[in-house]
Amino acid sequence: MDAIAEANELLRAKGYAERDLAVFPVPVGQNKALLKGARIVSPLSDGAETVLRLVRDVIPPADELGKATTLRPADLRAKLQPPV
């Protein structure tokens, strides 16, 4: 399974519908991914592995986020720890 498919599977397991939050390939960038949807203020673009780490380690389950809260790309990046 590639990083984009794995990230989307994790998002579904966390309770997000595709319209709310999903990862898509970026057509012009090799191995790039775009995290977008109604639950994020603006799309986040980065390497597919980085987006997978964000989904796995930083994005909370949908029920913890709450209905009125939206994610901010800058906040997500700030919470992401550098790879070991």
Biopython code that builds the backbone (N, CA, C, O; Angstrom):
import numpy as np
from Bio.PDB.StructureBuilder import StructureBuilder

atoms = [
    (1, "MET", "N", (0.850, -1.185, 0.000)),
    (1, "MET", "CA", (0.000, 0.000, 0.000)),
    (1, "MET", "C", (0.895, 1.247, 0.000)),
    (1, "MET", "O", (1.868, 1.325, 0.749)),
    (2, "ASP", "N", (0.553, 2.205, -0.840)),
    (2, "ASP", "CA", (1.356, 3.424, -0.878)),
    (2, "ASP", "C", (0.935, 4.374, 0.240)),
    (2, "ASP", "O", (-0.080, 4.163, 0.904)),
    (3, "ALA", "N", (1.734, 5.425, 0.437)),
    (3, "ALA", "CA", (1.521, 6.345, 1.563)),
    (3, "ALA", "C", (0.178, 7.060, 1.478)),
    (3, "ALA", "O", (-0.462, 7.280, 2.506)),
    (4, "ILE", "N", (-0.260, 7.424, 0.284)),
    (4, "ILE", "CA", (-1.526, 8.144, 0.125)),
    (4, "ILE", "C", (-2.698, 7.232, 0.491)),
    (4, "ILE", "O", (-3.604, 7.643, 1.217)),
    (5, "ALA", "N", (-2.680, 6.020, -0.001)),
    (5, "ALA", "CA", (-3.751, 5.070, 0.322)),
    (5, "ALA", "C", (-3.771, 4.756, 1.814)),
    (5, "ALA", "O", (-4.838, 4.662, 2.420)),
    (6, "GLU", "N", (-2.588, 4.594, 2.402)),
    (6, "GLU", "CA", (-2.511, 4.317, 3.840)),
    (6, "GLU", "C", (-3.043, 5.493, 4.660)),
    (6, "GLU", "O", (-3.757, 5.298, 5.644)),
    (7, "ALA", "N", (-2.687, 6.725, 4.245)),
    (7, "ALA", "CA", (-3.176, 7.914, 4.951)),
    (7, "ALA", "C", (-4.695, 7.998, 4.886)),
    (7, "ALA", "O", (-5.340, 8.314, 5.886)),
    (8, "ASN", "N", (-5.270, 7.720, 3.723)),
    (8, "ASN", "CA", (-6.727, 7.757, 3.596)),
    (8, "ASN", "C", (-7.391, 6.671, 4.431)),
    (8, "ASN", "O", (-8.452, 6.899, 5.013)),
    (9, "GLU", "N", (-6.783, 5.507, 4.495)),
    (9, "GLU", "CA", (-7.318, 4.434, 5.331)),
    (9, "GLU", "C", (-7.305, 4.851, 6.811)),
    (9, "GLU", "O", (-8.263, 4.593, 7.539)),
    (10, "LEU", "N", (-6.233, 5.485, 7.240)),
    (10, "LEU", "CA", (-6.135, 5.963, 8.628)),
    (10, "LEU", "C", (-7.188, 7.044, 8.914)),
    (10, "LEU", "O", (-7.806, 7.054, 9.978)),
    (11, "LEU", "N", (-7.381, 7.949, 7.951)),
    (11, "LEU", "CA", (-8.389, 8.998, 8.135)),
    (11, "LEU", "C", (-9.788, 8.389, 8.271)),
    (11, "LEU", "O", (-10.574, 8.837, 9.107)),
    (12, "ARG", "N", (-10.107, 7.377, 7.462)),
    (12, "ARG", "CA", (-11.417, 6.713, 7.566)),
    (12, "ARG", "C", (-11.558, 6.056, 8.944)),
    (12, "ARG", "O", (-12.615, 6.122, 9.572)),
    (13, "ALA", "N", (-10.457, 5.414, 9.407)),
    (13, "ALA", "CA", (-10.482, 4.758, 10.720)),
    (13, "ALA", "C", (-10.661, 5.780, 11.850)),
    (13, "ALA", "O", (-11.201, 5.452, 12.906)),
    (14, "LYS", "N", (-10.209, 7.012, 11.624)),
    (14, "LYS", "CA", (-10.362, 8.068, 12.625)),
    (14, "LYS", "C", (-11.720, 8.751, 12.532)),
    (14, "LYS", "O", (-12.011, 9.662, 13.308)),
    (15, "GLY", "N", (-12.551, 8.321, 11.590)),
    (15, "GLY", "CA", (-13.911, 8.836, 11.503)),
    (15, "GLY", "C", (-14.150, 9.959, 10.520)),
    (15, "GLY", "O", (-15.208, 10.587, 10.569)),
    (16, "TYR", "N", (-13.213, 10.240, 9.628)),
    (16, "TYR", "CA", (-13.386, 11.312, 8.654)),
    (16, "TYR", "C", (-13.950, 10.774, 7.342)),
    (16, "TYR", "O", (-13.455, 9.782, 6.808)),
    (17, "ALA", "N", (-14.981, 11.427, 6.828)),
    (17, "ALA", "CA", (-15.483, 11.130, 5.490)),
    (17, "ALA", "C", (-14.548, 11.808, 4.487)),
    (17, "ALA", "O", (-13.868, 12.775, 4.829)),
    (18, "GLU", "N", (-14.513, 11.311, 3.263)),
    (18, "GLU", "CA", (-13.605, 11.877, 2.263)),
    (18, "GLU", "C", (-13.848, 13.363, 2.041)),
    (18, "GLU", "O", (-12.900, 14.110, 1.798)),
    (19, "ARG", "N", (-15.106, 13.808, 2.118)),
    (19, "ARG", "CA", (-15.390, 15.237, 1.915)),
    (19, "ARG", "C", (-14.824, 16.087, 3.051)),
    (19, "ARG", "O", (-14.548, 17.272, 2.863)),
    (20, "ASP", "N", (-14.649, 15.483, 4.234)),
    (20, "ASP", "CA", (-14.151, 16.225, 5.395)),
    (20, "ASP", "C", (-12.637, 16.311, 5.434)),
    (20, "ASP", "O", (-12.085, 17.358, 5.771)),
    (21, "LEU", "N", (-11.963, 15.230, 5.097)),
    (21, "LEU", "CA", (-10.504, 15.215, 5.130)),
    (21, "LEU", "C", (-10.013, 14.008, 4.342)),
    (21, "LEU", "O", (-10.387, 12.871, 4.630)),
    (22, "ALA", "N", (-9.168, 14.267, 3.345)),
    (22, "ALA", "CA", (-8.634, 13.184, 2.527)),
    (22, "ALA", "C", (-7.294, 13.610, 1.935)),
    (22, "ALA", "O", (-6.968, 14.795, 1.882)),
    (23, "VAL", "N", (-6.531, 12.624, 1.496)),
    (23, "VAL", "CA", (-5.219, 12.859, 0.900)),
    (23, "VAL", "C", (-5.299, 12.493, -0.580)),
    (23, "VAL", "O", (-5.832, 11.446, -0.949)),
    (24, "PHE", "N", (-4.759, 13.379, -1.419)),
    (24, "PHE", "CA", (-4.775, 13.193, -2.860)),
    (24, "PHE", "C", (-3.365, 13.352, -3.415)),
    (24, "PHE", "O", (-2.563, 14.095, -2.850)),
    (25, "PRO", "N", (-3.047, 12.665, -4.515)),
    (25, "PRO", "CA", (-1.748, 12.870, -5.150)),
    (25, "PRO", "C", (-1.709, 14.240, -5.827)),
    (25, "PRO", "O", (-2.728, 14.724, -6.320)),
    (26, "VAL", "N", (-0.544, 14.854, -5.848)),
    (26, "VAL", "CA", (-0.358, 16.118, -6.547)),
    (26, "VAL", "C", (0.106, 15.776, -7.958)),
    (26, "VAL", "O", (1.132, 15.116, -8.120)),
    (27, "PRO", "N", (-0.628, 16.211, -8.984)),
    (27, "PRO", "CA", (-0.316, 15.778, -10.341)),
    (27, "PRO", "C", (1.066, 16.190, -10.851)),
    (27, "PRO", "O", (1.672, 15.459, -11.635)),
    (28, "VAL", "N", (1.567, 17.332, -10.426)),
    (28, "VAL", "CA", (2.839, 17.812, -10.963)),
    (28, "VAL", "C", (4.054, 17.409, -10.143)),
    (28, "VAL", "O", (5.181, 17.499, -10.631)),
    (29, "GLY", "N", (3.852, 16.972, -8.925)),
    (29, "GLY", "CA", (4.989, 16.638, -8.070)),
    (29, "GLY", "C", (5.088, 15.152, -7.825)),
    (29, "GLY", "O", (4.133, 14.520, -7.372)),
    (30, "GLN", "N", (6.219, 14.609, -8.120)),
    (30, "GLN", "CA", (6.416, 13.186, -7.872)),
    (30, "GLN", "C", (6.510, 12.955, -6.367)),
    (30, "GLN", "O", (7.261, 13.633, -5.667)),
    (31, "ASN", "N", (5.728, 11.979, -5.877)),
    (31, "ASN", "CA", (5.710, 11.607, -4.459)),
    (31, "ASN", "C", (5.258, 12.754, -3.550)),
    (31, "ASN", "O", (5.680, 12.846, -2.397)),
    (32, "LYS", "N", (4.407, 13.615, -4.073)),
    (32, "LYS", "CA", (3.822, 14.688, -3.270)),
    (32, "LYS", "C", (2.367, 14.347, -2.994)),
    (32, "LYS", "O", (1.735, 13.618, -3.758)),
    (33, "ALA", "N", (1.837, 14.880, -1.895)),
    (33, "ALA", "CA", (0.447, 14.632, -1.535)),
    (33, "ALA", "C", (-0.185, 15.925, -1.032)),
    (33, "ALA", "O", (0.494, 16.837, -0.562)),
    (34, "LEU", "N", (-1.502, 15.969, -1.148)),
    (34, "LEU", "CA", (-2.278, 17.126, -0.749)),
    (34, "LEU", "C", (-3.351, 16.669, 0.232)),
    (34, "LEU", "O", (-4.169, 15.805, -0.085)),
    (35, "LEU", "N", (-3.340, 17.255, 1.424)),
    (35, "LEU", "CA", (-4.355, 16.978, 2.446)),
    (35, "LEU", "C", (-5.373, 18.100, 2.365)),
    (35, "LEU", "O", (-5.038, 19.264, 2.584)),
    (36, "LYS", "N", (-6.627, 17.752, 2.048)),
    (36, "LYS", "CA", (-7.635, 18.797, 1.919)),
    (36, "LYS", "C", (-9.001, 18.266, 2.297)),
    (36, "LYS", "O", (-9.209, 17.057, 2.401)),
    (37, "GLY", "N", (-9.925, 19.184, 2.499)),
    (37, "GLY", "CA", (-11.296, 18.839, 2.845)),
    (37, "GLY", "C", (-11.934, 19.934, 3.678)),
    (37, "GLY", "O", (-11.326, 20.972, 3.939)),
    (38, "ALA", "N", (-13.159, 19.691, 4.089)),
    (38, "ALA", "CA", (-13.922, 20.689, 4.841)),
    (38, "ALA", "C", (-13.393, 20.910, 6.254)),
    (38, "ALA", "O", (-13.710, 21.930, 6.866)),
    (39, "ARG", "N", (-12.599, 19.988, 6.788)),
    (39, "ARG", "CA", (-12.115, 20.101, 8.172)),
    (39, "ARG", "C", (-10.742, 20.761, 8.284)),
    (39, "ARG", "O", (-10.187, 20.850, 9.379)),
    (40, "ILE", "N", (-10.179, 21.234, 7.139)),
    (40, "ILE", "CA", (-8.901, 21.919, 7.175)),
    (40, "ILE", "C", (-9.078, 23.274, 6.485)),
    (40, "ILE", "O", (-9.700, 23.361, 5.427)),
    (41, "VAL", "N", (-8.528, 24.327, 7.092)),
    (41, "VAL", "CA", (-8.727, 25.696, 6.616)),
    (41, "VAL", "C", (-8.256, 25.859, 5.181)),
    (41, "VAL", "O", (-8.959, 26.451, 4.362)),
    (42, "SER", "N", (-7.084, 25.346, 4.871)),
    (42, "SER", "CA", (-6.550, 25.401, 3.513)),
    (42, "SER", "C", (-5.765, 24.117, 3.269)),
    (42, "SER", "O", (-5.276, 23.503, 4.217)),
    (43, "PRO", "N", (-5.641, 23.705, 2.012)),
    (43, "PRO", "CA", (-4.930, 22.456, 1.718)),
    (43, "PRO", "C", (-3.478, 22.496, 2.190)),
    (43, "PRO", "O", (-2.838, 23.548, 2.203)),
    (44, "LEU", "N", (-2.986, 21.345, 2.569)),
    (44, "LEU", "CA", (-1.598, 21.190, 2.994)),
    (44, "LEU", "C", (-0.904, 20.293, 1.974)),
    (44, "LEU", "O", (-1.357, 19.178, 1.718)),
    (45, "SER", "N", (0.181, 20.771, 1.396)),
    (45, "SER", "CA", (0.927, 19.998, 0.407)),
    (45, "SER", "C", (2.320, 19.706, 0.942)),
    (45, "SER", "O", (3.000, 20.590, 1.462)),
    (46, "ASP", "N", (2.735, 18.445, 0.805)),
    (46, "ASP", "CA", (4.071, 18.038, 1.252)),
    (46, "ASP", "C", (4.360, 16.671, 0.654)),
    (46, "ASP", "O", (3.566, 16.144, -0.126)),
    (47, "GLY", "N", (5.484, 16.110, 1.018)),
    (47, "GLY", "CA", (5.808, 14.766, 0.578)),
    (47, "GLY", "C", (4.786, 13.778, 1.110)),
    (47, "GLY", "O", (4.239, 13.969, 2.197)),
    (48, "ALA", "N", (4.525, 12.720, 0.347)),
    (48, "ALA", "CA", (3.511, 11.745, 0.740)),
    (48, "ALA", "C", (3.822, 11.119, 2.095)),
    (48, "ALA", "O", (2.907, 10.898, 2.889)),
    (49, "GLU", "N", (5.081, 10.829, 2.377)),
    (49, "GLU", "CA", (5.447, 10.237, 3.675)),
    (49, "GLU", "C", (5.228, 11.221, 4.824)),
    (49, "GLU", "O", (4.838, 10.815, 5.919)),
    (50, "THR", "N", (5.473, 12.497, 4.587)),
    (50, "THR", "CA", (5.248, 13.517, 5.616)),
    (50, "THR", "C", (3.760, 13.657, 5.913)),
    (50, "THR", "O", (3.361, 13.757, 7.073)),
    (51, "VAL", "N", (2.943, 13.664, 4.868)),
    (51, "VAL", "CA", (1.494, 13.754, 5.065)),
    (51, "VAL", "C", (0.997, 12.511, 5.807)),
    (51, "VAL", "O", (0.130, 12.618, 6.674)),
    (52, "LEU", "N", (1.527, 11.350, 5.481)),
    (52, "LEU", "CA", (1.165, 10.127, 6.198)),
    (52, "LEU", "C", (1.512, 10.252, 7.679)),
    (52, "LEU", "O", (0.712, 9.862, 8.529)),
    (53, "ARG", "N", (2.696, 10.792, 8.006)),
    (53, "ARG", "CA", (3.083, 10.995, 9.417)),
    (53, "ARG", "C", (2.125, 11.953, 10.103)),
    (53, "ARG", "O", (1.750, 11.731, 11.254)),
    (54, "LEU", "N", (1.717, 13.027, 9.407)),
    (54, "LEU", "CA", (0.752, 13.972, 9.981)),
    (54, "LEU", "C", (-0.559, 13.268, 10.314)),
    (54, "LEU", "O", (-1.109, 13.443, 11.401)),
    (55, "VAL", "N", (-1.052, 12.475, 9.375)),
    (55, "VAL", "CA", (-2.313, 11.764, 9.587)),
    (55, "VAL", "C", (-2.183, 10.785, 10.747)),
    (55, "VAL", "O", (-3.060, 10.713, 11.608)),
    (56, "ARG", "N", (-1.101, 10.042, 10.766)),
    (56, "ARG", "CA", (-0.916, 8.998, 11.781)),
    (56, "ARG", "C", (-0.661, 9.599, 13.167)),
    (56, "ARG", "O", (-1.226, 9.130, 14.155)),
    (57, "ASP", "N", (0.180, 10.624, 13.247)),
    (57, "ASP", "CA", (0.688, 11.090, 14.545)),
    (57, "ASP", "C", (0.070, 12.386, 15.078)),
    (57, "ASP", "O", (0.134, 12.641, 16.281)),
    (58, "VAL", "N", (-0.524, 13.204, 14.214)),
    (58, "VAL", "CA", (-0.949, 14.539, 14.641)),
    (58, "VAL", "C", (-2.464, 14.750, 14.554)),
    (58, "VAL", "O", (-3.054, 15.321, 15.470)),
    (59, "ILE", "N", (-3.085, 14.310, 13.498)),
    (59, "ILE", "CA", (-4.515, 14.565, 13.315)),
    (59, "ILE", "C", (-5.316, 13.716, 14.303)),
    (59, "ILE", "O", (-5.176, 12.493, 14.332)),
    (60, "PRO", "N", (-6.152, 14.367, 15.110)),
    (60, "PRO", "CA", (-6.940, 13.628, 16.110)),
    (60, "PRO", "C", (-8.129, 12.925, 15.454)),
    (60, "PRO", "O", (-8.503, 13.265, 14.332)),
    (61, "PRO", "N", (-8.720, 11.958, 16.137)),
    (61, "PRO", "CA", (-9.964, 11.359, 15.634)),
    (61, "PRO", "C", (-11.035, 12.440, 15.458)),
    (61, "PRO", "O", (-11.033, 13.449, 16.164)),
    (62, "ALA", "N", (-11.930, 12.221, 14.528)),
    (62, "ALA", "CA", (-12.961, 13.217, 14.212)),
    (62, "ALA", "C", (-13.802, 13.587, 15.428)),
    (62, "ALA", "O", (-14.148, 14.755, 15.607)),
    (63, "ASP", "N", (-14.132, 12.609, 16.264)),
    (63, "ASP", "CA", (-14.967, 12.914, 17.424)),
    (63, "ASP", "C", (-14.236, 13.747, 18.468)),
    (63, "ASP", "O", (-14.878, 14.469, 19.230)),
    (64, "GLU", "N", (-12.916, 13.665, 18.520)),
    (64, "GLU", "CA", (-12.136, 14.513, 19.439)),
    (64, "GLU", "C", (-11.994, 15.935, 18.904)),
    (64, "GLU", "O", (-11.903, 16.888, 19.678)),
    (65, "LEU", "N", (-11.976, 16.075, 17.582)),
    (65, "LEU", "CA", (-11.813, 17.399, 16.975)),
    (65, "LEU", "C", (-13.042, 18.261, 17.204)),
    (65, "LEU", "O", (-12.921, 19.470, 17.402)),
    (66, "GLY", "N", (-14.204, 17.668, 17.181)),
    (66, "GLY", "CA", (-15.433, 18.423, 17.374)),
    (66, "GLY", "C", (-15.968, 18.952, 16.058)),
    (66, "GLY", "O", (-15.231, 19.081, 15.080)),
    (67, "LYS", "N", (-17.243, 19.255, 16.043)),
    (67, "LYS", "CA", (-17.923, 19.681, 14.805)),
    (67, "LYS", "C", (-17.496, 21.067, 14.343)),
    (67, "LYS", "O", (-17.390, 21.296, 13.138)),
    (68, "ALA", "N", (-17.252, 21.985, 15.248)),
    (68, "ALA", "CA", (-16.991, 23.370, 14.880)),
    (68, "ALA", "C", (-15.506, 23.679, 14.644)),
    (68, "ALA", "O", (-15.169, 24.771, 14.187)),
    (69, "THR", "N", (-14.637, 22.743, 14.947)),
    (69, "THR", "CA", (-13.201, 22.998, 14.852)),
    (69, "THR", "C", (-12.667, 22.589, 13.490)),
    (69, "THR", "O", (-13.014, 21.534, 12.959)),
    (70, "THR", "N", (-11.813, 23.448, 12.931)),
    (70, "THR", "CA", (-11.115, 23.101, 11.695)),
    (70, "THR", "C", (-9.617, 23.097, 11.972)),
    (70, "THR", "O", (-9.127, 23.819, 12.840)),
    (71, "LEU", "N", (-8.915, 22.283, 11.231)),
    (71, "LEU", "CA", (-7.462, 22.177, 11.376)),
    (71, "LEU", "C", (-6.780, 23.285, 10.585)),
    (71, "LEU", "O", (-7.295, 23.744, 9.565)),
    (72, "ARG", "N", (-5.621, 23.705, 11.065)),
    (72, "ARG", "CA", (-4.806, 24.696, 10.359)),
    (72, "ARG", "C", (-3.488, 24.044, 9.981)),
    (72, "ARG", "O", (-2.835, 23.436, 10.829)),
    (73, "PRO", "N", (-3.081, 24.162, 8.701)),
    (73, "PRO", "CA", (-1.828, 23.542, 8.276)),
    (73, "PRO", "C", (-0.627, 23.948, 9.128)),
    (73, "PRO", "O", (0.221, 23.110, 9.433)),
    (74, "ALA", "N", (-0.542, 25.212, 9.512)),
    (74, "ALA", "CA", (0.596, 25.672, 10.321)),
    (74, "ALA", "C", (0.625, 24.971, 11.680)),
    (74, "ALA", "O", (1.695, 24.623, 12.178)),
    (75, "ASP", "N", (-0.547, 24.765, 12.277)),
    (75, "ASP", "CA", (-0.612, 24.068, 13.565)),
    (75, "ASP", "C", (-0.201, 22.603, 13.418)),
    (75, "ASP", "O", (0.505, 22.063, 14.270)),
    (76, "LEU", "N", (-0.644, 21.968, 12.339)),
    (76, "LEU", "CA", (-0.270, 20.571, 12.106)),
    (76, "LEU", "C", (1.241, 20.431, 11.950)),
    (76, "LEU", "O", (1.856, 19.548, 12.547)),
    (77, "ARG", "N", (1.829, 21.307, 11.147)),
    (77, "ARG", "CA", (3.291, 21.255, 10.932)),
    (77, "ARG", "C", (4.057, 21.491, 12.233)),
    (77, "ARG", "O", (5.088, 20.864, 12.475)),
    (78, "ALA", "N", (3.549, 22.398, 13.067)),
    (78, "ALA", "CA", (4.221, 22.709, 14.331)),
    (78, "ALA", "C", (4.212, 21.508, 15.280)),
    (78, "ALA", "O", (5.137, 21.340, 16.075)),
    (79, "LYS", "N", (3.180, 20.684, 15.201)),
    (79, "LYS", "CA", (3.069, 19.521, 16.089)),
    (79, "LYS", "C", (3.830, 18.301, 15.569)),
    (79, "LYS", "O", (4.046, 17.340, 16.307)),
    (80, "LEU", "N", (4.234, 18.342, 14.305)),
    (80, "LEU", "CA", (4.928, 17.188, 13.720)),
    (80, "LEU", "C", (6.375, 17.157, 14.184)),
    (80, "LEU", "O", (7.120, 18.121, 14.005)),
    (81, "GLN", "N", (6.759, 16.047, 14.777)),
    (81, "GLN", "CA", (8.130, 15.877, 15.236)),
    (81, "GLN", "C", (9.005, 15.454, 14.055)),
    (81, "GLN", "O", (8.544, 14.714, 13.185)),
    (82, "PRO", "N", (10.253, 15.909, 14.010)),
    (82, "PRO", "CA", (11.139, 15.483, 12.918)),
    (82, "PRO", "C", (11.352, 13.969, 12.972)),
    (82, "PRO", "O", (11.361, 13.380, 14.053)),
    (83, "PRO", "N", (11.525, 13.334, 11.794)),
    (83, "PRO", "CA", (11.755, 11.879, 11.803)),
    (83, "PRO", "C", (13.028, 11.523, 12.539)),
    (83, "PRO", "O", (13.997, 12.281, 12.531)),
    (84, "VAL", "N", (13.019, 10.372, 13.170)),
    (84, "VAL", "CA", (14.168, 9.931, 13.964)),
    (84, "VAL", "C", (15.151, 9.188, 13.102)),
    (84, "VAL", "O", (16.186, 8.737, 13.593)),
]
sb = StructureBuilder()
sb.init_structure("model")
sb.init_model(0)
sb.init_chain("A")
sb.init_seg("    ")
for serial, (resi, resn, name, xyz) in enumerate(atoms, 1):
    if name == "N":
        sb.init_residue(resn, " ", resi, " ")
    sb.init_atom(name, np.array(xyz, "f"), 0.0, 1.0, " ", f" {name:<3s}", serial, name[0])
structure = sb.get_structure()
